[in-house]
Amino acid sequence: MLILHADCIGKEYRKEGHKDLVFSSFSVDVHMGETVGLVGPSGCGKSTCARVLAGLEKPSRGRVLYRGKDIHTLTRAEWSQFRREVQVIFQDPVGSFNPTQTIGQSMTAVLKHVHVPGDEHENELAHVFHHVGLQMEILSRYPDQISGGQAQRAAIARGMIMQPRVMILDEPTSALDVSVQAQILHLLTYVQKEHKIAYVFISHDIDVVEYMSHTIVKMQEISCKMKK
Amino acid sequence: MIPSIKIARKYALSALLIGIFVIMATIPGYIAPYGPSERFGGYQTPSTAHIMGTDDMGRDIFSLLVHAARLSLLIGVVSGVLAIGIGVIVGLLSGWLGGIWDDIFMGLTDTVLILPKIPLIIVMAAYLEPGPKLLIVTLGLLSWESGARVVRAKVLQVRTMGFVLSARCFGFSSAYILSREILPVLFPVIVPKFVLVTASAMIAEASLSFLGLSDPTMISWGVMISDAFTHSGFIRHMWYWWLPPTLCIILGVCAITSIAFLYEGRTRELIQL
C-alpha cells in the first residue's frame, strides 16, 4: 500500500535576488513496511529532500502526498495525524535532544503531547527503552552525557512513542562508529519488522543503503530508479 | 571541587556588593540611622552623629545614600526587565516567523537603535511629568533593540538545529517550541544582556538626575550627585556628599556587569551551540 509519494518535487532557495536550486524533479513512492534508500553524494540535496518529505519545508515545485493527499492542503486534524505518523531521525543524534533538558524531560514532553497519563509515563518509557535496548538510568542524563549510539537509540525510542507509520532516517549512522552503526541498523530492521514502519533511508554510503533498502533511488540521477 | 571554589571566588566580590545594595534597598530603615526627611543643621562635616555629614537641607547623607539605593536599583532592574522582555519577544518572533515579519520587526529595531536616547528623554521629560515611572518606561522602551538583535540572531541559528526540527516533527506548536525548546537555550545570551541593560539604565538614571530631568523630590544616587552639584557641595569641597553616591553607582554597575561577564564565560559552550 502506497503511503507517501513525492511527485516531481524540487526545492530552491532565494538568495540575494537569484535562485539557488538544491534539487529538482524528484519522485519517489514509499510503501507501507518497505524501505526506500536514498543515496547520493554530499550536497546533492538529500537532507533537504528529507525535510520536504517530512513536511518541515514546502517544496518549491511538485507535491508530497500522504495517504493520497497533498500534505500542504491537509485539514488541522489530518495534519496532526501526519505529524504523528511521519517522524524523522536526524544525522546528529545528540543534537536531536534539547541540550538544556535531560533525556527524561525530552521523552516526557512527547508523552504529554500524545496525552499519555502521567502515571503511565514510566511504564511507557520502560517499554520503548526495552525495545531499543536502553537502560532507564540515562533518563536523568543530559544529551552530552550519553554516547552517540545511546542518543540515536533514545531518538528512535522517542520517535516510537508517536507510533509512526513512516520514518525518514537522515544519515542515522554516519555520526557513529562502525560497531555502533551495525547495532543501530539491526535495531532499525527489528523495529520495522515489529511495527511495519516504512523507512526512507538516506545515506551517502551505498553499501549501507543496499543492506537496508527494498528500493534505491539515486539522487544525482533523479529520474533513475533501481529495483533490487 | 577546585574549579567550583575558583568560580565562587570570582563571583564573591560582585555578589557581596550586590547583596549589600539589595539589603540597603529592601530594609533601609534598619541600616540608616535617620529617616530620609529628618533634618539637622545644614552642611555639617562628618562626625560621629553623621558619619558622612549633612547636606544643604540638613539631611543625613549616609541615610540618604541608604534610602537612595531602592530607587536607583528599582529603576535599573525594572527598566532592564522591560527592555529585555520586549527584546526577547521581538527577537523570538522576528527570527522564528522570518520573511515579511522579520523585515518589519528588524526595521522597528533599527529605528529604535538610531534614536538618540538621552536627547529624546530630555524632550519627553520637558513635556511629561518627570519621575521614576517615566524613567523606567522611557529607558525600557528605548533599550530593547540590542537584546532583540542578539535573540533574533540566536533564533536564526537554533531554528534549523536537530532538536527544534524534532520538536516540529512531533507536532509541537510554535508557542511551545519558542517557550520550551528555544527560550531556555537563549538564557546564556539573555541574562548578560539583561544585566548590561540594567547597568546602563542605572547610569542613564544618574545622568538624567544630574541634568535635573528627574523628580527633584525622589531620592536616588543620581539626584544626590545633582544636589551636591547645584547646592554648593562641589564648591565647598564636600567630597563626602557627592563621592559616596558616585562610588555606589560605579561599584553597582561594575558588580552587575562582572556577574554578566562571568555568567557568559561559564555558559560559553551553550552559547556556541
Boltz contact constraints between the chains, C-beta under 6 A:
constraints:
  - contact:
      token1: [A, 56]
      token2: [B, 165]
      max_distance: 6.0
  - contact:
      token1: [A, 56]
      token2: [B, 168]
      max_distance: 6.0
  - contact:
      token1: [A, 83]
      token2: [B, 171]
      max_distance: 6.0
  - contact:
      token1: [A, 87]
      token2: [B, 169]
      max_distance: 6.0
  - contact:
      token1: [A, 88]
      token2: [B, 169]
      max_distance: 6.0
  - contact:
      token1: [A, 90]
      token2: [B, 162]
      max_distance: 6.0
  - contact:
      token1: [A, 92]
      token2: [B, 162]
      max_distance: 6.0
  - contact:
      token1: [A, 95]
      token2: [B, 161]
      max_distance: 6.0
  - contact:
      token1: [A, 95]
      token2: [B, 162]
      max_distance: 6.0
  - contact:
      token1: [A, 96]
      token2: [B, 162]
      max_distance: 6.0
  - contact:
      token1: [A, 96]
      token2: [B, 163]
      max_distance: 6.0
  - contact:
      token1: [A, 96]
      token2: [B, 166]
      max_distance: 6.0
  - contact:
      token1: [A, 97]
      token2: [B, 163]
      max_distance: 6.0
  - contact:
      token1: [A, 98]
      token2: [B, 163]
      max_distance: 6.0
  - contact:
      token1: [A, 98]
      token2: [B, 181]
      max_distance: 6.0
  - contact:
      token1: [A, 100]
      token2: [B, 184]
      max_distance: 6.0
  - contact:
      token1: [A, 100]
      token2: [B, 185]
      max_distance: 6.0
  - contact:
      token1: [A, 110]
      token2: [B, 170]
      max_distance: 6.0
  - contact:
      token1: [A, 113]
      token2: [B, 170]
      max_distance: 6.0
